[in-house]
């Protein structure tokens, strides 16, 4: 077993040289290609980083923890917390605005247009879940009357006003309504069908949220005015949309996964994994990658001498090649020491639109090496 991990001490230039050795490209092109493999068009530069949603922290920490010996590793292509397929989780901040009517309704406490820009989803991503969260600063309710409460309505904005609808309802379609007598810290709603429709067929025109007084509060005297009827709504914070997608390219084929914690010891000159710690600050990515700060990527190095042993994870082709090399060392090269088993990692970061993203990446850590 290895001793405690040792962080490689190198600067950004050497780090990129290690990552891209032999490619013969300039650093800007290398960085562009790597960002593309991470699903990014350019290096993000978040203006005002938003707090990381607690649900993403929980999932990220769970995936970082080593699996128990009697359990299978966490499936990076399924989000068990929501029981849906997926390897990318994004939280979209609401970009809408409050609606201030020229003719205010006495029982309408809050009216807000909600908009979530889903255009950052890549081609080949399949949306599997979308969950709307409406946040309040605390659990509280100041009753506007005996037995009173609130009525929440969520509408979908329509491109063409629906015929036969009242003036107030034109251009929108009721998605859901819910009554409640207490302002919960968070209200969650499944909007998977709406989000899928936005990304496949129809134009995304957003939503309209309304919270109004209901129950006995609606029949209470209006002499006290709207502020008393809507007491407690001032704790409203904001809304966000959590979206889970599955990248067909990364999760199209099932792979055997394991996490590297025990690495077999072999003589130092033979093919085996070597420690390589990739620090995101060394490559200038610390301002947009939230966690981890780096990871043990490792690499393969060593000889594949004749005769090849079972410990070198050799193929039949490699065994024959090394036999021929022993007879003709100038005409036939030795087999190469290459990764034969890799494991994934998860990265929490800000994308080009300042959304918080938790993404699972296959084949990021070298677990085992072999002669090929």
Kinemage of the C-alpha trace (Angstrom):
@kinemage 1
@onewidth
@group {chain A} dominant
@subgroup {mainchain}
@vectorlist {calphas} color= white
{ca unk a 1} P 0.000 0.000 0.000
{ca unk a 2} L 1.165 3.511 -0.710
{ca unk a 3} L 2.260 5.830 2.030
{ca unk a 4} L 0.445 9.104 2.612
{ca unk a 5} L -0.190 10.998 -0.653
{ca unk a 6} L 2.556 13.385 -1.625
{ca unk a 7} L 1.585 16.526 -3.517
{ca unk a 8} L 3.742 17.071 -6.572
{ca unk a 9} L 5.320 20.498 -6.433
{ca unk a 10} L 5.198 22.048 -9.885
{ca unk a 11} L 4.098 25.263 -11.569
{ca unk a 12} L 1.379 25.791 -14.147
{ca unk a 13} L 3.754 25.362 -17.087
{ca unk a 14} L 5.103 22.008 -15.899
{ca unk a 15} L 1.620 20.825 -14.917
{ca unk a 16} L 0.366 21.379 -18.460
{ca unk a 17} L 3.489 19.745 -19.844
{ca unk a 18} L 2.791 16.643 -17.767
{ca unk a 19} L -0.854 16.573 -18.784
{ca unk a 20} L -0.236 17.054 -22.488
{ca unk a 21} L 3.225 15.609 -23.032
{ca unk a 22} L 3.797 14.605 -26.603
{ca unk a 23} L 0.874 16.509 -28.095
{ca unk a 24} L 3.068 19.215 -29.605
{ca unk a 25} L 0.425 21.940 -29.190
{ca unk a 26} L 0.537 25.374 -27.627
{ca unk a 27} L -0.939 25.770 -24.141
{ca unk a 28} L -3.987 27.786 -25.208
{ca unk a 29} L -5.067 25.072 -27.648
{ca unk a 30} L -4.417 22.369 -25.068
{ca unk a 31} L -6.530 24.225 -22.514
{ca unk a 32} L -9.295 24.745 -25.065
{ca unk a 33} L -9.389 21.026 -25.875
{ca unk a 34} L -9.479 20.055 -22.213
{ca unk a 35} L -12.246 22.559 -21.449
{ca unk a 36} L -14.228 21.129 -24.356
{ca unk a 37} L -13.890 17.662 -22.856
{ca unk a 38} L -15.309 19.128 -19.640
{ca unk a 39} L -18.311 20.485 -21.558
{ca unk a 40} L -17.202 24.142 -21.543
{ca unk a 41} L -16.742 26.505 -24.467
{ca unk a 42} L -14.290 28.739 -22.566
{ca unk a 43} L -12.744 29.049 -19.133
{ca unk a 44} L -15.474 30.394 -16.809
{ca unk a 45} L -14.882 33.603 -14.911
{ca unk a 46} L -17.706 33.957 -12.371
{ca unk a 47} L -18.507 37.607 -11.634
{ca unk a 48} L -20.225 37.170 -8.286
{ca unk a 49} L -19.978 33.505 -7.239
{ca unk a 50} L -23.268 32.322 -5.765
{ca unk a 51} L -23.369 30.015 -2.736
{ca unk a 52} L -23.257 26.324 -3.538
{ca unk a 53} L -26.704 24.742 -3.002
{ca unk a 54} L -26.652 22.347 -0.065
{ca unk a 55} L -28.057 19.492 -2.153
{ca unk a 56} L -25.039 19.643 -4.479
{ca unk a 57} L -22.634 19.660 -1.547
{ca unk a 58} L -24.310 16.554 -0.106
{ca unk a 59} L -24.150 14.636 -3.384
{ca unk a 60} L -20.560 15.732 -4.018
{ca unk a 61} L -19.391 14.655 -0.550
{ca unk a 62} L -21.144 11.302 -0.916
{ca unk a 63} L -19.392 10.624 -4.208
{ca unk a 64} L -16.010 11.584 -2.757
{ca unk a 65} L -16.334 9.085 0.081
{ca unk a 66} L -14.786 5.660 -0.602
{ca unk a 67} L -17.396 2.899 -0.926
{ca unk a 68} L -17.745 0.329 1.814
{ca unk a 69} L -15.968 -2.947 1.131
{ca unk a 70} L -19.247 -4.851 0.868
{ca unk a 71} L -20.962 -2.345 -1.408
{ca unk a 72} L -20.592 -1.419 -5.035
{ca unk a 73} L -19.077 1.988 -5.872
{ca unk a 74} L -21.457 4.883 -6.428
{ca unk a 75} L -22.829 4.788 -9.966
{ca unk a 76} L -21.713 8.063 -11.508
{ca unk a 77} L -24.315 7.753 -14.268
{ca unk a 78} L -27.266 7.696 -11.887
{ca unk a 79} L -28.334 10.201 -9.229
{ca unk a 80} L -29.548 7.938 -6.445
{ca unk a 81} L -30.809 10.872 -4.369
{ca unk a 82} L -33.507 11.504 -6.991
{ca unk a 83} L -33.649 7.963 -8.418
{ca unk a 84} L -33.055 9.133 -11.993
{ca unk a 85} L -30.310 8.537 -14.582
{ca unk a 86} L -27.812 11.373 -14.854
{ca unk a 87} L -24.197 12.420 -14.537
{ca unk a 88} L -24.609 16.233 -14.653
{ca unk a 89} L -26.533 18.254 -12.061
{ca unk a 90} L -27.014 21.983 -12.592
{ca unk a 91} L -28.757 24.560 -10.433
{ca unk a 92} L -30.085 27.464 -12.513
{ca unk a 93} L -30.652 30.778 -10.771
{ca unk a 94} L -33.859 32.619 -11.579
{ca unk a 95} L -33.331 35.479 -14.031
{ca unk a 96} L -36.909 36.778 -13.878
{ca unk a 97} L -38.352 39.865 -12.223
{ca unk a 98} L -41.237 40.925 -10.013
{ca unk a 99} L -44.432 42.049 -11.725
{ca unk a 100} L -45.875 45.286 -10.400
{ca unk a 101} L -49.414 45.735 -11.663
{ca unk a 102} L -50.893 49.209 -12.208
{ca unk a 103} L -54.107 47.853 -10.698
{ca unk a 104} L -52.966 45.878 -7.649
{ca unk a 105} L -55.204 43.049 -6.482
{ca unk a 106} L -56.009 43.342 -2.748
{ca unk a 107} L -55.418 39.633 -2.085
{ca unk a 108} L -52.403 39.095 -4.360
{ca unk a 109} L -49.267 39.131 -2.195
{ca unk a 110} L -46.623 38.330 -4.763
{ca unk a 111} L -46.397 38.051 -8.546
{ca unk a 112} L -43.093 37.193 -10.191
{ca unk a 113} L -41.918 36.114 -13.602
{ca unk a 114} L -39.477 33.188 -13.457
{ca unk a 115} L -36.947 32.459 -16.168
{ca unk a 116} L -34.231 29.795 -16.274
{ca unk a 117} L -31.814 29.758 -19.194
{ca unk a 118} L -31.427 26.112 -20.222
{ca unk a 119} L -29.528 26.907 -23.421
{ca unk a 120} L -26.253 25.807 -21.794
{ca unk a 121} L -27.331 22.168 -22.055
{ca unk a 122} L -25.095 20.452 -24.574
{ca unk a 123} L -26.117 18.482 -27.610
{ca unk a 124} L -26.448 14.844 -26.607
{ca unk a 125} L -27.613 15.563 -23.051
{ca unk a 126} L -30.908 13.940 -22.094
{ca unk a 127} L -32.862 15.790 -19.425
{ca unk a 128} L -34.118 13.344 -16.802
{ca unk a 129} L -35.379 15.638 -14.016
{ca unk a 130} L -36.140 19.282 -13.289
{ca unk a 131} L -37.135 20.441 -9.809
{ca unk a 132} L -38.272 23.956 -8.967
{ca unk a 133} L -37.427 25.247 -5.493
{ca unk a 134} L -39.185 28.281 -4.022
{ca unk a 135} L -37.241 29.537 -1.009
{ca unk a 136} L -38.279 31.509 2.044
{ca unk a 137} L -35.875 32.783 4.677
{ca unk a 138} L -37.531 30.898 7.544
{ca unk a 139} L -40.467 28.741 8.548
{ca unk a 140} L -43.105 31.222 9.649
{ca unk a 141} L -46.683 32.240 9.141
{ca unk a 142} L -48.516 35.280 10.442
{ca unk a 143} L -52.146 34.436 9.910
{ca unk a 144} L -54.175 37.086 8.077
{ca unk a 145} L -57.273 35.719 9.754
{ca unk a 146} L -58.556 32.709 11.641
{ca unk a 147} L -57.742 29.582 9.661
{ca unk a 148} L -56.289 31.674 6.842
{ca unk a 149} L -53.481 30.692 4.570
{ca unk a 150} L -51.934 31.171 1.174
{ca unk a 151} L -52.643 29.962 -2.340
{ca unk a 152} L -49.695 29.397 -4.655
{ca unk a 153} L -50.227 29.252 -8.407
{ca unk a 154} L -47.629 28.556 -11.053
{ca unk a 155} L -48.310 29.367 -14.697
{ca unk a 156} L -46.411 28.569 -17.855
{ca unk a 157} L -45.965 31.544 -20.169
{ca unk a 158} L -47.387 30.846 -23.628
{ca unk a 159} L -46.191 32.296 -26.893
{ca unk a 160} L -49.763 32.837 -28.122
{ca unk a 161} L -52.543 33.926 -25.736
{ca unk a 162} L -55.059 31.166 -25.200
{ca unk a 163} L -58.518 31.913 -26.564
{ca unk a 164} L -61.388 32.292 -24.169
{ca unk a 165} L -59.236 33.162 -21.174
{ca unk a 166} L -59.865 36.237 -19.013
{ca unk a 167} L -57.587 39.249 -19.626
{ca unk a 168} L -55.550 38.541 -16.488
{ca unk a 169} L -54.920 34.948 -17.604
{ca unk a 170} L -54.000 35.557 -21.249
{ca unk a 171} L -50.617 34.325 -22.441
{ca unk a 172} L -50.201 31.761 -19.699
{ca unk a 173} L -51.382 28.294 -18.736
{ca unk a 174} L -51.931 27.053 -15.189
{ca unk a 175} L -49.434 24.318 -14.295
{ca unk a 176} L -50.166 23.765 -10.619
{ca unk a 177} L -51.698 25.307 -7.535
{ca unk a 178} L -51.198 24.532 -3.895
{ca unk a 179} L -52.696 25.846 -0.671
{ca unk a 180} L -50.646 26.091 2.501
{ca unk a 181} L -51.089 27.651 5.925
{ca unk a 182} L -47.401 27.988 6.685
{ca unk a 183} L -44.424 29.462 4.834
{ca unk a 184} L -42.050 26.517 4.604
{ca unk a 185} L -38.366 27.188 4.136
{ca unk a 186} L -38.550 25.537 0.698
{ca unk a 187} L -41.334 24.375 -1.583
{ca unk a 188} L -40.371 21.817 -4.240
{ca unk a 189} L -42.208 21.113 -7.506
{ca unk a 190} L -41.431 18.626 -10.276
{ca unk a 191} L -41.225 20.478 -13.607
{ca unk a 192} L -39.538 17.732 -15.637
{ca unk a 193} L -42.177 17.686 -18.388
{ca unk a 194} L -42.049 21.469 -18.834
{ca unk a 195} L -38.240 21.578 -18.947
{ca unk a 196} L -38.087 18.699 -21.427
{ca unk a 197} L -40.540 20.535 -23.650
{ca unk a 198} L -38.430 23.701 -23.432
{ca unk a 199} L -35.321 21.841 -24.598
{ca unk a 200} L -36.934 19.842 -27.413
{ca unk a 201} L -39.967 21.482 -28.991
{ca unk a 202} L -41.231 24.784 -27.677
{ca unk a 203} L -39.667 28.142 -26.925
{ca unk a 204} L -38.745 28.806 -23.320
{ca unk a 205} L -40.815 31.814 -22.234
{ca unk a 206} L -40.531 31.093 -18.523
{ca unk a 207} L -43.097 30.877 -15.758
{ca unk a 208} L -45.253 33.171 -13.648
{ca unk a 209} L -45.481 32.655 -9.885
{ca unk a 210} L -48.356 34.045 -7.828
{ca unk a 211} L -48.915 33.825 -4.082
{ca unk a 212} L -52.256 35.113 -2.804
{ca unk a 213} L -54.290 35.064 0.401
{ca unk a 214} L -56.788 32.218 0.651
{ca unk a 215} L -59.174 30.714 3.199
{ca unk a 216} L -60.708 32.946 5.854
{ca unk a 217} L -58.088 35.543 5.065
{ca unk a 218} L -59.774 36.213 1.733
{ca unk a 219} L -62.986 37.169 3.492
{ca unk a 220} L -61.337 39.213 6.225
{ca unk a 221} L -62.004 42.969 6.352
{ca unk a 222} L -59.734 44.882 3.983
{ca unk a 223} L -59.539 47.938 6.227
{ca unk a 224} L -56.115 46.873 7.407
{ca unk a 225} L -54.837 46.846 3.808
{ca unk a 226} L -52.759 44.360 1.863
{ca unk a 227} L -49.655 44.483 4.096
{ca unk a 228} L -51.489 42.758 6.969
{ca unk a 229} L -53.128 40.214 4.666
{ca unk a 230} L -49.765 39.275 3.157
{ca unk a 231} L -47.771 39.345 6.392
{ca unk a 232} L -44.970 36.798 6.227
{ca unk a 233} L -44.485 36.874 2.468
{ca unk a 234} L -41.664 39.354 2.993
{ca unk a 235} L -39.516 36.336 3.903
{ca unk a 236} L -39.567 35.254 0.244
{ca unk a 237} L -36.011 34.872 -1.038
{ca unk a 238} L -35.733 33.469 -4.526
{ca unk a 239} L -36.318 30.511 -6.811
{ca unk a 240} L -34.000 28.077 -8.567
{ca unk a 241} L -34.315 25.128 -10.913
{ca unk a 242} L -32.296 21.958 -10.320
{ca unk a 243} L -31.816 20.046 -13.571
{ca unk a 244} L -30.370 16.540 -13.950
{ca unk a 245} L -29.131 15.421 -17.370
{ca unk a 246} L -27.439 12.343 -18.758
{ca unk a 247} L -24.552 12.739 -21.194
{ca unk a 248} L -24.949 9.912 -23.690
{ca unk a 249} L -21.299 10.192 -24.687
{ca unk a 250} L -19.970 9.593 -21.179
{ca unk a 251} L -22.593 7.117 -19.995
{ca unk a 252} L -23.464 5.372 -23.261
{ca unk a 253} L -21.623 2.194 -22.365
{ca unk a 254} L -21.497 0.466 -19.022
{ca unk a 255} L -18.033 0.274 -17.524
{ca unk a 256} L -16.508 -1.591 -14.658
{ca unk a 257} L -15.707 0.969 -12.004
{ca unk a 258} L -13.555 0.868 -8.923
{ca unk a 259} L -11.810 3.393 -6.732
{ca unk a 260} L -8.041 3.354 -6.317
{ca unk a 261} L -7.010 3.065 -2.694
{ca unk a 262} L -4.658 0.064 -2.794
{ca unk a 263} L -2.016 0.006 -5.512
{ca unk a 264} L 0.148 -3.117 -5.852
{ca unk a 265} L 3.867 -2.704 -5.222
{ca unk a 266} L 6.269 -3.802 -7.937
{ca unk a 267} L 9.994 -3.194 -8.501
{ca unk a 268} L 10.551 0.496 -9.210
{ca unk a 269} L 11.689 0.031 -12.815
{ca unk a 270} L 8.668 -2.035 -13.872
{ca unk a 271} L 5.410 -0.705 -15.326
{ca unk a 272} L 3.155 0.563 -12.548
{ca unk a 273} L 1.088 3.614 -11.488
{ca unk a 274} L 3.058 6.629 -10.301
{ca unk a 275} L 1.710 9.430 -8.149
{ca unk a 276} L 0.630 12.617 -9.907
{ca unk a 277} L -1.411 15.184 -8.002
{ca unk a 278} L -3.179 17.667 -10.284
{ca unk a 279} L -3.750 20.983 -8.504
{ca unk a 280} L -6.373 23.174 -10.164
{ca unk a 281} L -4.678 26.278 -8.784
{ca unk a 282} L -1.468 25.295 -10.597
{ca unk a 283} L -3.305 25.378 -13.932
{ca unk a 284} L -5.147 28.628 -13.111
{ca unk a 285} L -8.606 27.113 -12.590
{ca unk a 286} L -9.069 27.793 -8.880
{ca unk a 287} L -11.481 30.716 -9.407
{ca unk a 288} L -14.180 28.625 -11.105
{ca unk a 289} L -13.669 25.084 -9.809
{ca unk a 290} L -15.306 24.960 -6.394
{ca unk a 291} L -14.236 21.473 -5.311
{ca unk a 292} L -12.073 19.521 -5.170
{ca unk a 293} L -8.996 21.742 -5.085
{ca unk a 294} L -7.157 18.973 -6.903
{ca unk a 295} L -7.022 15.212 -7.185
{ca unk a 296} L -4.582 12.304 -7.442
{ca unk a 297} L -4.647 11.601 -11.177
{ca unk a 298} L -1.563 9.329 -11.339
{ca unk a 299} L 0.155 8.130 -14.517
{ca unk a 300} L 1.832 4.997 -15.874
{ca unk a 301} L 5.579 4.584 -16.214
{ca unk a 302} L 8.019 1.693 -16.320
{ca unk a 303} L 9.538 -1.115 -18.332
{ca unk a 304} L 7.769 -4.040 -19.948
{ca unk a 305} L 10.710 -6.479 -20.034
{ca unk a 306} L 10.916 -10.020 -21.308
{ca unk a 307} L 9.465 -12.254 -19.996
{ca unk a 308} L 6.256 -10.432 -19.072
{ca unk a 309} L 4.739 -11.564 -15.783
{ca unk a 310} L 1.085 -11.718 -14.726
{ca unk a 311} L 1.609 -8.721 -12.440
{ca unk a 312} L 2.171 -6.529 -15.501
{ca unk a 313} L -1.413 -7.030 -16.775
{ca unk a 314} L -0.164 -7.980 -20.216
{ca unk a 315} L -2.185 -8.975 -23.267
{ca unk a 316} L -1.258 -11.937 -25.457
{ca unk a 317} L -0.221 -9.441 -28.124
{ca unk a 318} L 2.136 -7.701 -25.672
{ca unk a 319} L 3.670 -11.052 -24.669
{ca unk a 320} L 4.383 -11.906 -28.297
{ca unk a 321} L 5.682 -8.405 -29.009
{ca unk a 322} L 8.158 -8.533 -26.144
{ca unk a 323} L 9.338 -11.943 -27.318
{ca unk a 324} L 10.012 -10.525 -30.792
{ca unk a 325} L 11.682 -7.470 -29.214
{ca unk a 326} L 14.083 -9.742 -27.310
{ca unk a 327} L 15.129 -11.248 -30.659
{ca unk a 328} L 15.092 -7.987 -32.663
{ca unk a 329} L 15.444 -5.026 -30.261
{ca unk a 330} L 16.168 -2.514 -33.016
{ca unk a 331} L 13.326 -3.516 -35.320
{ca unk a 332} L 10.510 -4.067 -32.775
{ca unk a 333} L 9.794 -1.799 -29.803
{ca unk a 334} L 8.874 -2.998 -26.355
{ca unk a 335} L 5.196 -2.917 -25.343
{ca unk a 336} L 4.118 0.360 -23.759
{ca unk a 337} L 3.162 0.949 -20.136
{ca unk a 338} L -0.374 2.350 -20.288
{ca unk a 339} L -3.476 2.709 -18.066
{ca unk a 340} L -5.639 -0.411 -18.110
{ca unk a 341} L -8.087 0.571 -15.402
{ca unk a 342} L -9.304 4.065 -14.554
{ca unk a 343} L -11.878 5.471 -12.154
{ca unk a 344} L -14.043 8.607 -12.207
{ca unk a 345} L -14.206 11.777 -10.151
{ca unk a 346} L -16.889 14.404 -9.626
{ca unk a 347} L -16.203 18.132 -9.958
{ca unk a 348} L -18.252 21.013 -8.564
{ca unk a 349} L -17.812 24.217 -10.575
{ca unk a 350} L -19.322 27.399 -12.038
{ca unk a 351} L -20.149 27.251 -15.744
{ca unk a 352} L -19.984 30.066 -18.316
{ca unk a 353} L -23.402 31.344 -17.147
{ca unk a 354} L -22.447 31.393 -13.423
{ca unk a 355} L -24.638 28.354 -12.689
{ca unk a 356} L -23.394 25.831 -10.133
{ca unk a 357} L -22.758 22.455 -11.770
{ca unk a 358} L -21.926 19.054 -10.296
{ca unk a 359} L -20.561 16.803 -13.029
{ca unk a 360} L -19.270 13.250 -13.048
{ca unk a 361} L -16.272 12.500 -15.277
{ca unk a 362} L -15.161 9.033 -16.302
{ca unk a 363} L -11.547 7.873 -16.686
{ca unk a 364} L -9.849 10.585 -14.619
{ca unk a 365} L -7.763 8.520 -12.147
{ca unk a 366} L -5.263 5.815 -13.146
{ca unk a 367} L -5.912 2.776 -10.961
{ca unk a 368} L -3.821 0.150 -12.701
{ca unk a 369} L -1.234 0.025 -15.451
{ca unk a 370} L -0.332 -2.715 -17.876
{ca unk a 371} L 1.846 -3.583 -20.837
{ca unk a 372} L 0.096 -3.178 -24.165
